[in-house]
């Protein structure tokens, strides 16, 4: 829609961190890189978890703690890395 109006896309912001690589995120990064579009990762430190501010047994209260559960529940990334 933007390109049809002659407006180039300058950047794309996605949830992207070492702990959270949602399926398809790397494909988005690759697509943008090939087209000269900057990718901005939000929550690059997993809401403070990678900075040591929080941990599995000490999550913040409220909405922030609820959204951080995806980082500490455990699982396997799309590249086979366990967390």
N, C-alpha and C positions, 0 to 999 in steps of 0.2 A: 504494500500500500504506500509506504514512504517512497520507494524507488519510482513508482509510477508518477509521483509528484515532483521528482527530481531532488528529493531530500535523501542524502546518503546516511546510512546508519553508522554512527561513530563508535558506539560501545554497547555492550550487552552485559547486564549484571545478573549473575546466577549464584545460587548457594553452592559454594565450592570450597572445601577444606581437605586437609589430609585425612580426616576421619569420615567425611561425608562426600562421597562422589556418586551422587544419584545416577541411576542408569541413564545414559545418554549425555551426561555432562561433558565427558571428554570429546564426544562427537561434536558438541556445540562449540567447545574450545577450538577444535581443529577446523571446523567450518568457518568460524570467525577469523582465525589466524590466516586462513587461505584467502580471505577477502579483505584483509587489512582492518578488521574491526577489533577494537580492544575489548578484552573480557575483564570485567571487574568482579572479583569474588566477594560475596558478603558472607560474614561469619567465617573468615579464613582461619581463625583460631578456635573454631568450634564453640562460639559463645563464651570463650574464656577457659574452656577445658584444656586446650593445648598450652595455655599460658600458666597453668597450675592454679588458677583461681578457684576451680571447682574439681570435684572428683566423683566417682560413682556413689560414694556414701554421703556426699555433701553437695547436693545440688541446690541452687537457689529456689526460693519459694515463688509461687505464682506462675504466670505464663512462661517466663524465661526458663524455669526449671522443667516445665512440661515439654517445651520444645527441645530441651537438651537431652531428653530421654533417648532420642534416636541415636545419640552419640555413645551412650554408655550401656545400653541394653545388651550389646554384643551382637556379633554377626560376622559376615564375610563381605568384603567389598567386591565390586565387579571384577577386580583383578586378583581375587583369591586371597586377600590379606585379612586375617582374622583380627577382630577387635573386641 
